[in-house]
Amino acid sequence: MTYSKLFEPGQIAGISLKNRMVMVSLATGTAEKDQSIGNEFLTYLQERADGGVGLIILENTRVDDTHGIAAQRQASVARDDLIPSLKHAVDALHAKGVKVMTQLHHPGRETFININGNQPLWSSGSKPCGVCQQETHEMTTQEVEEVIQKFIAGAVRSQKAGFDGVELHGAHGYLISQFLSPYTNQRTDRFGGSFEGRFEFLKEIIEGIQKACGPDFPVGVRLTVDELLEPNGIKDYLTLAEGLKVAQALEKLGIAFLDVSNGIYESFNSLSEPITYPQGCRTERIRVIRDGVKLPLIAVNMIKEPWFAEKMLEDNLVDFVGLGRAVLADPEWPKKAFEGREAEINRCISCNFCFETLVSDTIPGKGPIKCAVNARACREYFYPDYPKDGKGRTVVVVGAGVAGLEAARVLALRGFNPVVLEKENQIGGQINIANKPPHKEKINWIVDYEKHQLDLLNVTIQTNTIATPDLIASYQPYAVILATGAQPVRPDAIPGIHLPTVYTLDQVLSGAVVLKNKKVALIGSGSSGLETAEFLCENGNQLTFVEMQETIGKGVYVQHYLDAMDKLKPYTIRNLPFHQLKEIRENEIVLENLATRQIETCPTDAVVLAVGVKPVQTLLKACESICPKTFIIGDAAHPGRIESAVRTAFETAYALK
C-alpha cells in the first residue's frame, strides 16, 4: 500500500515539514541529572529522526525548576546554562532533515511533593489531584504572574537554542489545563470565574511569547478538549463544548497549530488508552474540533498502523498525525511504511508499560521508561548496532514463546545460528492464552512481528519438537537459552484441588474446557484473573471472585484495573475479598473470612484458579552439564509479563560472548 497523504509535505506557520508525521511529546526520563540533553536523550531522538518523522516535539520540558518538576531527569528550559545542550540537540536533528519544537510544561498539582522541594504543589486551586493525592497550594495572583513569565522565558530560550517553535502543554490536567477547567479553577481573581477568566492564564502566556519571540516563531497548544469526568460522577468540568470554545479562542489569538487530546489524570485511560481500546477511539471528539476551527490540527488517535494514519488524513480529520507510543515501540515506523514494509513494524500493543514505568521508575529518578515490545527504547545509547560476532555458531533456544523468539531474533542479527525448538504445534507460548479475553487481539502483534523478523533472517522454528537433553546435545551448541515458560500453580495443600471441576486459567482460556451458564468461583483477582472474569461473564456464567487480599485487584496497575472494572460493570459479580480458599467440594467451596475468621461456604459448579504460575526449569541442570553457556530467560527465570520476557531475552542474546 502507498501512503500519499502521510508522505505529503506540510506547513505549520511557514515551517516546512517533509511529511505529515509528528512525533508527539512523550516523557522518557532520558535527560541528564542536570536536565540537559546528553547522549542518552539525543541518541533516542536521533533514532526517531532517522526513522522518518517530519517533526519532533520534545518531551514535556519544564519551565520551572522550583515548583514545576514532573520527573527527576526531565528536560528543562528553565535556565540559560541549558541552552548549549539544547542547541546541540537541535542542530543534530536539523542535520537529519527534521523540525524540532519544545513542549513547555508545568505539572501543577499532577506531580509529587517530594521532587518539588517538599512544598505543597502549585495549582490554580487547592483541590489535590485524585490520583497523585498531594497537598496542593492555590497560587497567589503574583505567583501566577511569575509562572507566566517562566513560560515566556522558556520560549525565549527555546528560540535562542534554534528550535522551530514551541508547544504549550495545555492538556492532561497539567497546570494550563488546571486553569482552563471549572473542575480545578474556582479562583476569584482575574485568572478565574468566567470562561474568559479561566482562559486568561493561557492567553497571557501566548501573548507574552508572541511579543518576546516575534510573529515568525510558531506557538502551538496541546489541548485537552474534554476531561471526560462524567463517569467519575463529576458534573462541572471542561466538556467538549467548552473545549471547542477554548480552541476557537486560541485560533483568534493566532496560534500556529492545535494538538488535540483529551482526559486528565482522573480519567487516565482516556489520555493513554489501554489495549482494549480500538484505533480511532478519539475520532468523534477530534471531528468536533476539526469542524469548529481552521487551525492546522495534530492528533494522536490510538494510531498503531500506517493504514489508519493515512485514513485520518484522507478523511480530513487532521492535518498531521501524532505518533507517540507508536515510535517508542518502533522508531522506524514511518520509514517502514514508506518502503512498503508494514509487516516489519513492531506495533505498540497499548499495554501501557511505558506509563507504568514512568510512575514507578522515571518520576522518582530510577531510570527511563520501558517499552514492553522494544527493549532498546530509551536505551539506544547503551545498545548501539548489534555486534556482528556470532560467526555462525549454533545456539539452541528452547521454547518459542515471546522470550524465545526475541532471543532468536537478536542472535540471528548478531550472526549466530539460532535453532529454536518448540514442543507445541504453534509458536507464541502464553500469548496464545493471553489473547483470549475480550479485546486483547493486539497482544498477537508481538508474535507476528517476531515471526516475520525470523522469516526475514531465515531462522527455522521446529514446532512439535520436544527438546530432550540428547537432542540439544546433538547440536553441539555454543550456548543454550531456555525459554521454557511457566505453568499454572495448583496448591496441593487445599483439599479438593484436583477435583474434575477445578480448572486453571489456561484450560479455560484455551478452550480446552468450556464453561457456560455455570456458577463459577474465580480464585485470585490479579491481572489475569480480572481479564478472565470478563471472558467467563460473556459466556453467561455467574461469577464469584475470591481474593485473599483486602480488595479485588490489589496490586494490579491502575490503568488495567480501571479498564477491567469498566468492562465488568454490566455484570453482576459477587466479590469476596479478604477470603481464603480452604477446601473445594463437589458443589461448593469452603472459605475463611480473614476479617472475622468465620468459615463460609459458597455454591459452585466450577472453580477456576488464577493463583499464579511457577517457572519450568526441568532442563536446566541437564543443559548446564551439556553446555557451560546455558541461560534461562523470561517466565522460566522469573514469571512476569511481556516486557520481562522481551527484555531478558534481548539482554541475554545481546550480551552473549
N, C-alpha and C positions, 0 to 999 in steps of 0.2 A: 504494500500500500504506500502511496505517496502522500505527503502531508504539505500541500501547497500553502495552506494558511499558516501552519506552525512555523514554516521557514521563510515566510514573507517578512521583509524588513519593516520596521515600525518606527514611530516617532513619539517621544514624550517631551513636550515643550521644547522642541528644537533639538533634542538629544536623539541621535540616530542609533537604533538598535538593529543588530543583524538578523534577529528573528523575534518571534513572539513569546519566547520562553523566559520567565523571570524566576530566578532562584530567590524565593522569599526568605525573610528573616527566620532563623531557627537557632535558638540558643544552643551552644555546643560545649562551652566551658573549655575551649582550647586556647584562649588568650593567656598571656603570661601573668604571673602573680602581680605584676605592676600594672596590669590592664592594657599593656601594649600588645601589638600584633607581632608575634615571633614566628619561629619556624613551624611550630605545630599548626597554628591557625592559618598561616599563609599557605602551607602545603595543602591543607584541607581545601582552601578556597581555590588554589591553582588547579587542583584536580577537577573541580566542578567547572572552572573556566575552560579547561581542556575538553571537558565533556560536552561543551557546546551551548550552554545557556547564553542568552543575549545580554542579560542584566543580572547583577548580583546585588541584593540588598543585604548589607551586613547584619549580623545578629543584633538583637536588642542591645544597643550601645548606650551606656549610661551617660547621663548629663550631670549627675550629682553624685560625687564620691562620698558624701556625708550621710544623706538621707534617702538616696536613690539606688541602693545596691540590691541587685536581683540575684547575683551569684558572685562567688569569690573571684573566679577567673573569668571575668566578663569584660569585653572590650569597652573602652571609655573614650569620650571626647571632652572630658571634664577638666583637662589640664593641658597647658601649652606644651609640656615636655613630651606628650604623646604624639604630637604632630609628625615628627620624623618617621616613626614606625608606621603610622597611618599612610603617609606619603609613599613609603617604600612598598607597602602592600598595593596601593592604588596603581603605582607605576608598573608593578609586576603584572597586575591583572589587565591594565590597559594594553600592555605589550601583547596580550593574548586576544585582543580584539573584543574585550568585554567591558561594558559600562558598569560603574560601581556607585552605590549610594550607601550612606549610613542610615540606620534606623534609630532615631533619637528616642530614648526610653527613660521613663521613671516609673517604678513599680507601684508607688503609693503604698496602699495597705496590703497589696498582694506580694508580700515578701516576709522576711523574718527579722525579728529584733536583734538576734544575736550576731547578725552580719551587718547591722546598721547602728553600731555604737551602743547597743543595749538601751536604746531610747525608743519611746513609742513611735510607731510608723506615721509618717506624714501622709495626710489624705485630705480630700475635700470635706470629709466629715469625720465623726468619731466612731462610726459603726465599723467593727472589725470585719475582716473577710471571713466568711463562713467556713472556708477551707483552711486558711493559714491560722486563723484564730489568735491573732496577735493584738496586743494593746495598740490602739490607734489614736492619733492626735489630729484634731481638726486644725488645719493650718490657719494661722492668722492672715489677714489681708496682706501684711508686709511679707510674710513667708511665701505666700502665693506669688507675689511680685518678684521675689528673689528667684523662685524656681523658673518663672517665665524667662528671666534674664539668663538662667543657666541653659535653657533650651536654645535660646538665641546664640549664646556663646558657643554652644556645641555645634551649631550650624556653621558659624564663622570658622571654627577650627576645621570642620569638615571641608569647607571651601578652600581654606589655605592648604589642606593636605591634597587637594586635587580631585576630590570626589565630584561626581557628575550631578549630585543633588542630594537631598535628604528626604527621608520618610519619617513622619511623626507617628509614633505608636499610640494611636487613639483607640485601640481595640483591647479585647480580652480582660477588661476590668482593671487595667493599669491606670495610672494617675489621670491622664487626659480623659479616659473613659469614665473614671470616677466623677469627674467634674460634669460630664455631659449627662449623666444618668440621674433621674429623680430618686432612684433607689439609694444612691450613695451621696447625693448632694442635697442637703436641706439648709444650705447656707443662707444668711440674711444680708451679706454684703453684696457688692456688685458681681460677684462670681457665683451667685446662687439665685434661688427663687424661680423666676420665669425661665422659659426656654432661652431667651436672649442672655439672661444672667449665667445660666449653666454653660452656654456656648462661649462666654467671654474669655475664659482661660485659654482655650484653643485659638480663638480669634486673635488675642494679643500676642500669642507665640508666633502665629503665622505672619501677622503684620510686622512684628519685630524682625523676623528673619528676612522678609521681603525688603525691608528698609536697610538692614545691615548687609545683606548679601547681593542686593540688586535684583532687577527683574529677570535676568538671564540665568538665575540659579534655581532650578526646579525644586519645589516643595510639594511633596505628596503626603497623603494621610492614609494610614491603615485604620479602618474604622469598623467597630462592632456596630452593625446596623440593627441588631435585635439581640437583646440579652437573653431571651428565651427562658425567662424565670417563672413563667406561669405554672409549669409543672411543680415548682417548688412552693406553690401557694402564695407567691409574691405578686401583688397586683400593680403596684406603682413602680415601674421600671422602664427602661428605654425599649420601646416596642419598635416594630418595623416601620410603622407610620412615622414615628419621631426620628428613627434612623434616617429615613428618606429626607426628612426636614433638615437634619444635620448635613447630609450630603449636598442638598441644594444650597444651604448657607455657605458651605465650603466652596462650591462652584462660583458663587458670587464673589468670594474672596480671591479668586484667580489661582487656586491651587493647580498643580500640574497634572495630577492623577489621583485616583481613589483606589485603594487596595481594600476590597470588600471582604469583611469577615463577620463572624457572629459569636455570641457567647462570652461569658466571663468565667472565673474560676468556679463559681457556684452553679454553673451549668456546663461543667468542663467537657463533657462528652460531645457537646456541640461545637467546641472550638478545636478539639483534637479527637476526631471521631474514631471509635474502636472498630475492630474487624467486621462487626455485624452491619455497619453502615455501608450503603452502596455508593459507587461513584456517582457524583451528581446530586448528592443529598442536600446541597445548598442552592440548587438551581432556582427555586421559586423566589427566594429572598434576593438573590443576585439580579433576577429579572426585574423585580420591582425597582431596584436602583438603576439598572440599565435604562428602563423606560422613563425614569424621572430626572436624569441628568445627562448632559452631553460630554461629561468628563471622560478621558481615557480610563478604562477600568482594568484592574488586575484582580484576579480572584483565584484562590485555591478552592477546590470543589471535590475533595477526595480523589484527585486525579492520580491514577495509577498507571494508565496505559495511553500510548500516543493517540490511538483512535478516538478516545474520549476527549482528549485535549483539543484535537482537530475539530471535533463536533462542537465544542463550546465556541470556537471561533466561527465555524460555519453558521451556527445559529445566532451569531451576533450577540452572544451573551456577554462576552468580554472582548477587550482589545488585546490583552496579554494574559497568558495562563500562568498561574503561580504554582511553582514546584517547590515543595518543602521536603517532606519525608521521602518523596519520590527520588530526589537526587542525593539524599543521605544514603538511601539503600543502594543506588546505582548512579555514581557521578557521570557515567557515560550515557544516561538515559536519552538526552537529545541526540547525541551522535549516533547511537544505535538506531534510533527512529529514522534519522536522515539517511542512513546507509541501508535501510530495509532489514535491519537485524532485530526486529521487535522481540523475537523468541529468545534473544540473548539478554534481554533486560531482566535484571534482578529486581522484581517488583516488590515494593513495600507491601507488607501484608496487614498493615494497620494494627499491629499488636500493641503499639504504644510503649514499647520497652524504652524508646528514646526518652519519652516524657517521664516514665517511671524512674529512670536513672538520672534524669535532670533533678528530680526531687531528692533521690537517695544519695547521689554522688556529686553532682555538679554544683548545686546550690551550696552545700556545706564545704566544697573545695576538695573533695576526694578524687576527682578525676572527671574527664569529659563524659558526655553522654555515650551510650552504646546503642548500636543498631543490631537487632536480632538476626538479620539476614546478611549483614555486611560487617564482619569483624574488624575490617580495616578502617571503618568510618571513624573520623576524628583521631585516628592514629596512623594516618598515612605517612607522616614523617618518620615514624619508627618502623614501618613496614613498607619500604620502597619497593621497587621492582623485584619480582620473585627471583631469588638466586637460581641460576640455571646450572646446578651442580649435581643433579641426580644421576647422571652418567648411565641411565638405563637400568639401574639397579632395581631389583624387584622388592616391592613392599606389599605384603599381604594385608588387606583390610577386611576384617571380619564384621559383616553387618552393613546393609545398605539403607539404613535409616539416614536421617539428615547428617548426623556426625560422620558416618562412614562415607557418604557421598562427598561431603565438603573436604574431608581428608584426602580422598582420591583426587579431587579436582586440583587441590593445591600441590599434591605430589606430582601430578602429571604436568602441571605448569612448570615445575622445577626440573623436569626431565627424568623423574623416576618412572618406573613401570609398575603402577598400582594394579594389583589383582584383587578384585572385590568379590567376596563370597557371601551369598545371602541364602539363608535356609528357606525363606518363603518364596512364593511364586511371583511376588511383586516387590518393588522397592518402596521405600518411604517409611518403613517401621511404624512408629507410633503416630505419624501423621495420618495414617490410614484409619486410625481411631479418632484422633483429634478433629478430623474434618467432618465427622458425622453429626454433631449437634447442629441445630439450625443456624444458617447464615455464616457458616465457617468455611465456605468454599475457598476463600483467598489463601487459606493456610496451605493449600495444594501448590501454590505458586513457587514456594521454595524448592519443592521436589522437582517441579517442571524445569526450573532454572538449572538445578544441579544436573539433572539427567541430560539436558541439552548441552551443557558445558562438557560433560563427559563424552557425549557423542562426538562433539567437535574435536575433542582431544584423543579420540579413538581408544577410549577406555571401555573394556567389556565388563559387564556385571554378570556374574554367574549366579542366576537365581536357582531355586530348588536344589541348593548345594549345601550340605551340612559340613561345616568346617571342622573336621576331625584333626587331632594333632598330627596324624600321619599325612593327611592331605596338605596341611600347612607346611610341614617339614619337606614335603616333596618339591616345593618351590625353591628350596634353599634361600629363604628370604634374607635380604639385608636388614629388614625390620618388619615387625608385626604390629599392627594397630588394631586393637579390639574395640569395636563399636557395637557391642552385643546388647546394649539397651538395658531395660529393666522389666521386671514382671510385677503384676499386682500382688499386694500383700493380702493374705488371709490369716488373721490372727488365730492360730491354732488353740489358744487358751480359752477361747469363747465356745462354750458348749453349743453344738448345733451348727457350727460354722461350715461344715461340709454337707449339710442337707442339700437335696437336689433343687430346692427353691432359693438357694443362695447363689448369687452371681457377682462377678466382677464387672467393672465398667467396660472392660474390653469385650466381654461376652455380649453385653447389651448393645453397645455402640456398633460393634462389628456386624450385628445382625445374626450372630450365632444363636442368640436367644431373643425371641420377640415377646415383649410384654405389652399387652393391650388390655385396657379396661380392668386393670388389677389394682388391688390395694398394695402399694409398693412403699417399703421403708428404704430410704436412701441414707446410708450411714456415711457421714462426712460431707462437709459443705465448703471444701476448698474450691479452687478454680474449676477443676474437673467435675466436682460434684454439682456446682451451680450450672455448668453447661449441660450436664446430663439431665438435670432436673427439667429443663425445657424440653429436651428430647422425649423424656418419659411423659410429661404432661401433654405434649402434642399427640401422643398415642392414646389419650383418654384415661390414663392411669390416675388414681387418687394417691397423691404423694404425701408422705410424712418425712420431713427432714429430721435426722437425729444427729446432733453435734455435741461433742464434749465441751467445746469452748462456750463461753457465756453468751456469744452472739453467733448468728448464722453468717458465714462468710468472713469470719475474723481472719485477718492476715492476707486476704485477697487484695491485690492492688485496687485502689478505689475506683478507677475507671471501669475495670472488668466487673467489679461488684455492682456498681450502679447500672451498668449495661445489662447484666444478668437479672437484676431485680426488676428493671423496667420490663424485660421480656416475660418475667414470671407474673406480673401484675394481673393479667387476665385469668389466672388460675387460682383455685382455692387450694392452698397448701397448708398443711399443719406443720408448724415449726416447733421443734423440741430442742432448743439449745440447752447447754449445761445438763445434758443427759448422757449417760454412758450405757452402751450396749453390754448387757451381762449374759444373755442367753438367747438363742434362736430356737423356737419351737416350730411345729409343723404349720400352725396357722396364727402365730403371734410371736412377738419379740418381748423380752423382759428387759426393762431399763431401770437404771438407778438415777433418780433426780439428785444431781450433785449439790443442789442448794438445800434440799430438805432431807436428803438421804433416804427418801421413801422409794420403795420398789413399785414400779408401774408396769402395766402390760399394754401392748398396742397390737390390734389385729392386723395381720398382713397375709397377702398371698405370695409375696416375693420380697426378698431382701437384696439390695444392690450395694456392694461395698465400694466406697470411694475413700479408702483409708490410706492411700499412698502406694508407692512401689518400692522395690528393692533392686539393687544392681545385680545384673547377671555377670558373674566373673568366673564361671566354671572352667574356662580355658586359660586363665591367667597363669597358673603355675606351670602347666604343660608348655605354654608358649615361651615362658621365661627360660625354660630348660632348652628349648629349640633355638631360641634367638635372644641374645642379651638385650638387643634393642627392641624390647616389647613395651608398648604403651597402651594405656586404656583411656578412652575418651567418652564424652557425652554421658548419657544416663548410666552407662556401665561403670563410670567412675563415681559420679555423684548425680543422682536423679535431679533433673531440673527442667528447664523449658527450652524452646528452640534456640534461644540466644546462647545458652551454655553449651548446647550441642555443637552449634556452629563455631563458637569461639574456641572451645577446647580442641576441636578438630583442626581449625585453622592454625592455631598457635603450635600444636604438636607437629603438623606437617610442615609448617614454615621453618621451624627450628631444627628439624631432623638433620643431623650431621653424619 
